[in-house]
């Protein structure tokens, strides 16, 4: 889309009301155009993103859920809960006794 000159895109947006709901996003895309790399560098960056995605997915979806054995712990009220990431976050946000 950024291969279309801004002047042409602006003329299209001004002459077609169908662009109104997309105007902010399109203008923002062109505003950030100076930060877009050339095609070869963007392609190289996309390859890195794939590797980064798989590393994050392995950690968040496999190690944290399937391969971890979370211990049980006792709260200050004597309740015993499993110390998973979700339970920990829920406990911190809902427990009034933080001491």
N, C-alpha and C positions, 0 to 999 in steps of 0.2 A: 504494500500500500504506500510505503514511503517513497517508492519510485515515481509516484504521481507528484508533479510539482505542486507546492503549496498554493500557488495562485490558481491553478486549475481546480484543486480541491475546494478552495474557498469559494470560487465561482459556483461550483456544483452545490455546495451547502447553502449558499445564499439564494439560489434559484429553485431549490427543491425543499419543501417543508418536511419531506420524509426524513431528512437528515437531522431534524431538530433534536430528537431524543439521543442522537449519537454525537452531537456537536462537541460536547465537553471532552469526550474520550478521543475524538479525532484531533481536536486542537491540542490536547495534551500529548498525544502521540507525536505530532509534528514539533511540539515544543521540546520534546526529549530527543528529537532526531539527531542532534549533535553527539549524543551518547551511544548511538548505534554504530557498531563496527561494520567493516566491509564484509562481504559474503563469506570469504574464507575464514576470517576470524570468528564470525558468528557461528559457523559450522563447527570450528574447533571448540568453542565455548559450549555448544550443545552437546558435544561428546563428553565433556567434563560433567555436565549436568546429569547425564545418564548414570555415570559412575557414582556421583554424589547421591542421586536418588536411591540407588540400590543399597548403598551403605546405610543410609538413614532408614530404609525400609527393613533391612535385616535387623537393625537394632530395635526399632519401634514395634514392628509387627511379629517378629519371631523371637528375639531374645527376651523382650520384656513380657511377652504373653505366654509363650510356650515353654521356653527352656529355663525360666526362673522359678525357683521354689521359694516363695516368699514366706518368711516366718510369721507366726502369730505373736501378737503383743497385747499386753494389758493396758487399758486406758486408766486414767486417774479415777474413773468411776467403777473400775473393776471389770468393765466389759472387755471381752477378748475379740480382737479383730485381726484379720490377715493384713499384713503390712504391704499391700500393693500400692502402686502409684495412685490409682484412682481412689482407693480407700483413704490414703494419706491426705490427698487434696480435699476430699469430702470432709474428713475429720477436722482438718484445720479450718475450713470455712464454716462449719456448723457447730463446732464445740465451743461453748462459752467459757469453759474452764481451760485456759491456755497455760496455766501454771504447772 
